Amino acid sequence: MRTTNFILALYALLIAGLPLAGLFNALGYSLGLAGPLATGLTDQYWRQLAAETSLLISLGFSLYVTVLSVGLAVLIALYLVLGQQFMLRRRPFPTLLYVPLLFPSLVVAFYLFQLLSGSGWISRITFALGLTNAPDAFPELIQDGAGIGIILAHVVLAFPFFTLLFQSLQADARLHDLRSLTRTLGASAGQFNRRVAAPILLRRAAPTLVLYGVAVLGAYDIPLVLGRNYPQMLSVLITTRLQRFDLAELPMGYLIGFLLTLFLMVIIYLTTRWTQRHAL
């Protein structure tokens, strides 16, 4: 019994205690109560937050990358599961589907950098074929203002996972039986996919999709390799603030990290409540 209580206490410390301690430490930095610049309780850094235009730009850019990455990956996965079952069963595609899941995100980022950069493989091939006048004439697909490289990397990593997830949920929801039933009622395959199958799969997968979106929003290595200095995703912005030699940047960096953590916690809580209330 004592061993069980000790394990549970240790687990609670690792899962809740240490993260909460870090959160309160970040709050202390932002209020002037912790860190090398601690001078006593102050709201100076909170008042400066309104002038941080780079924060709003980073937040908008991060949300744009997250929504577009997860959205495209979901659309590809739904297309494969609902419309290309023969492809999912035909070798070697089922095996190839697992390949992106084997690589860390940093490896995928470096691979796309070598593939799509101005001096990358595709650029050299197009130049050798005479499709471009010079290697640097290749379109900017990485380190670009639109974040195309970042989005592409996340899609490559996400759509195999979502495909496998939707396949499992499809079998669990017995969508094949529902498909046969709707056909007897006169519904077409497209109507069944749009009005029955896709809503069921999305609602059941909603918690996983939100958690994956949170992971994309907080990802660091992919935007670090494939992104540019401006605009930056929030994770890169926060890390840059915390690693600068100027100690005056620390409180603002901790404040942004604190607010981002609270924002993500609220999203996860609201999504969990919504999915529980509308569970199928």
C-alpha positions, 0 to 999 in steps of 0.5 A: 500500500505504501509503495502504491501511494509513493508511486502515485505521489511521485507520478503526481509530482512529475505530471502536475507538481513540477509543471505547476512549479514552473508555471508559478515561477514564470508568473513570479518573473513576470511580476518582478518577484523572481529572477535576477531582476526581481525588485518587488511586486510590479505590473510593469511587464504586464503593461508593456504587453500591449506594446508587443506587436511581435507577440500578436503577429507571432500568435496569428502566425502560429494559429494560421500554421496550426489550423492549416497544418491540421486541417490539410492533414485531416482532409487528406486522411479523410479522403484516404479513409472514406474514398481510397480504401482500395489504396490503403489495402494495396501494398506497399502503400500500407507499409509506406504509410508508417514511414513518416511516423518513424522519423523525428520532426527534426529529421523531417525538417532537415530533409525538407530543407535539403529537398526544397531550399534554393540549393536543394535537390529539386532546385538543382533538378529543375535547373538541370532540366532547364525549367529555371534560369538559376538554382536560386530562381526556384520558388521559396518553399522554406523560410518563407513568409507564408510558412509553407515549409513549416506547414508541409512538414507538419502535414507530412508527419500528421496525415499518416497518424490521422489516417490510422486513427480514422481507420480505427474509429471507422471500424469501431463506429461500424461505418460500413454497416451505416453505409449499407443502410444509407444506400438502401435509403437512397443516399449516394456515397458522397452524401454518406461521406459528407453528412454521416461518416465525416462528422462521426469521425471528426467528433470522435477524433476531436480530443486527439485533433485538439491535442495534436494542434496544441503540439503543433502550436508549441512545436519548436524544431520545425519552425526553427529550421524551416521558418524565418526570423520574422514572423516567428512562431510563439515557441521560437519567439519565447525561446529567443527572448529567454536565451538572449544575453539581455536580462531585461528580456527575461520577464517578458519571455516568461510572461509570454510563456505563462500566458501561452500555457494558460491559453492552451490549458483553457483550450484543452479544458473547453474541448474536453468538456465539449466532446464529453457533452456531445460524445457519440 
